[in-house]
């Protein structure tokens, strides 16, 4: 299937509008799928004290996942062995 080529990772979206209006940090849990062949780089990153991984795609799009680098590497290495 076409969608089998994508990896799904959990992400958190920061609500900038609320932060600017009322000064509170608000996050929404969601997910993002991407083609692993579009991966440019990834590195350990921290957001609000939580360890995770920053993912950078060749397009320049970057996003943060709550997966640790080790968890992300395992997912990346095993994604075709479903």
C-alpha positions in Angstrom: 0.0 0.0 0.0 1.0 3.6 -0.6 0.7 4.6 3.1 3.0 1.8 4.2 6.0 3.9 3.2 5.3 6.5 6.0 6.3 6.4 9.7 3.9 7.7 12.3 5.2 9.5 15.3 3.5 11.2 18.2 3.8 15.0 18.3 2.6 17.9 20.4 1.4 21.1 18.7 1.9 24.3 20.7 -1.0 26.7 20.7 0.7 30.0 19.9 -2.5 32.0 19.9 -3.4 31.2 23.5 0.2 31.8 24.6 0.2 35.3 23.1 -3.3 36.1 24.3 -3.4 34.8 27.9 0.2 33.7 28.5 -0.4 30.0 29.1 1.3 27.2 27.4 -1.2 24.9 25.8 -0.3 21.7 23.8 -2.4 19.4 21.7 -1.4 15.8 21.2 -1.4 14.7 17.7 0.7 12.6 15.2 2.6 13.2 12.1 3.5 10.8 9.3 6.5 11.2 7.1 8.4 9.3 4.4 11.7 8.1 6.1 13.5 8.7 2.8 12.8 12.4 3.3 14.7 12.4 6.6 17.6 14.8 6.7 18.6 14.7 10.3 17.4 14.1 13.9 18.9 14.8 17.3 18.0 14.7 21.0 16.0 17.6 22.1 14.1 18.7 25.2 10.7 20.5 25.4 9.4 21.7 28.8 11.6 19.2 30.6 10.6 16.2 28.5 13.2 14.3 26.5 12.4 13.8 22.9 13.8 14.0 19.4 13.8 16.8 16.9 13.2 15.6 13.3 14.3 17.5 10.3 13.1 16.7 6.8 14.8 17.5 3.5 12.0 20.0 2.8 13.1 22.1 5.8 10.1 21.0 7.8 11.0 20.2 11.4 9.0 18.9 14.3 9.5 17.4 17.8 8.4 14.0 19.0 8.2 12.7 22.5 10.0 9.6 21.4 13.5 9.4 22.7 16.3 9.2 20.1 16.6 5.4 20.9 12.9 4.8 20.5 12.9 6.8 17.2 15.8 4.9 15.9 14.1 1.6 16.7 10.9 2.7 14.9 13.0 4.0 12.0 14.9 0.7 11.7 11.9 -1.5 12.0 9.2 0.4 10.1 9.2 -2.0 7.1 9.2 -5.1 9.2 5.5 -4.7 10.1 
